[in-house]
Amino acid sequence: MTAPEPAPTSIDTSRPHPARVYDWWLGGKDNYPVDEELARRILAVDGTVLRGARANRRFMQRAVRTVAESGTRQFLDIGTGIPTEPNLHQVAQGVAAESKVVYADNDPIVLRHAEALLRGTEEGSTAYVHADVRDVDTLLARAAETLDFKEPVSLSLVALTHYLDDDPDGDDVYGLLRRYVDALAPGSHLILSQVTPDLSPEAIEQAAANFRRSGTPFHPRGLPEFYRFFDGLELLGPGVIPVSGWRPEPVDVAVQAEGIVPVYGGVARKL
């Protein structure tokens, strides 16, 4: 296990942070009044958000289990968020105890919880990198202290890409994804989920407007835009689909019966 970095001495609580808003939706306690305020405002205009947050979390667990069962033993999770059990390393190491997991996030709150992220198996290893997804070179270099990028790696960006724009002079989310995928060995996997306006356009636009007013960029994407993330990769069945329908277990079928989940998910393999 790799020890986490020292936590920053102060945390900006004047603006909400996506990881802490998401934590509130999941029923967590690691958020501030500014995060709860935004979470409640979005919930008031988008009644799917709690269902979507839970469904997205379960999608991550099923996707990681699927990839681990295919033989992958290395995992890089970017945009980790505040720990919620079962976390990614618990799922991966539950399949194969020797799995190596690296978490990466830029939120100081997540850094404070890094010790919980590192409680893996004795046979495997877990590490935490405090870095921004946009700093590709630094993030990959530090992840390489634990992972061997000459061997397959599962790269996950779950509910992260909708906070990044596609402007080549801005975040350049497609360019970012391409740089990460280019660093992966053949046989690696990409796990993604992303909010979409396709299934509930008015509610999602109001939710996006609330995020933007709070100072948090938000970029819902339609099906063609989401598919573009997987260019050059081989999608696993059932392809791109709302997260509650991706290889669902009984609890996910029940969620589907509750109503729509406007979040697309997909898993693809690098050939």
Phi, psi and omega in degrees: 000147180254128182293143178288159176290159174300140181288145174302151184288338181220152180236134180285109179254013179277341180229145178291154176239136183308319182296324182281327173298315178299320178300319179296316179300328180276001179087016181282173183246359186263062179213167184244166180307324180294327177288316179297321180300313179293318180302319180290321179298319180290320178300326181293333181254345181226095183290354180271354195293320179293315178299319181294319179297316179293318180295322179296319180297318180290327175301314178305314183296316180292321181294316180296318179298318179300313181293319179297320180291341177278352176117353179291138182234009179228136186222131175238115183248113183255132186081046189303316184081177182287133186306131175222121184280146353285135179271175188303316183294329179292323178291309183296314182285344172291332175276314181219109188300336183276004182299143177254132184230132173239125174261147177220135178201161180249007182269124179303331177297318178296320178301320179297333181263009186301329179302320178294326179291342186263004182275074181257195180282160176293327183287329183260197177211148175226144180217160179233132177245121176271098185202159179268142180304332182286341180267072189300311185298314180295314182298314181293321181297319181285326175295328181292349174290340179246321185260150175257104184284001172279346178249160182303141177229141171267117179257123179237134170231089188263120180056042179243321189296336179287356173264003183239136179273170181253014178291124179303335178265003179245234179291327182052059188302323179291321176295320177300311180300320180297320180295319178294314181296322179299333181280350184271147176283155172305143184094353177286165180234153174240125179245122183225148164219154190201134176295139181234147174273357189298325190261340181208067191300316184292316181294319181293323178294321177293321177296317179298320179297322177294318176301312184295321178296333179277356182094008179254114177300147181211129189225079174301147182228143177280178186302310180300322179292323179289318178304326184300332178299336185259013180306130178083000180248162180260111180290136172281149176295146007271024181083211178274129187200155172308140192303328181291344180259000181278105181045059190289148169261172184308319181295328180286326175297321178296321178296320179301324180290339180286335181145185185290154171233104187278053179225120176275148175224155177197154177228132182224157182246138175276125184277000000 
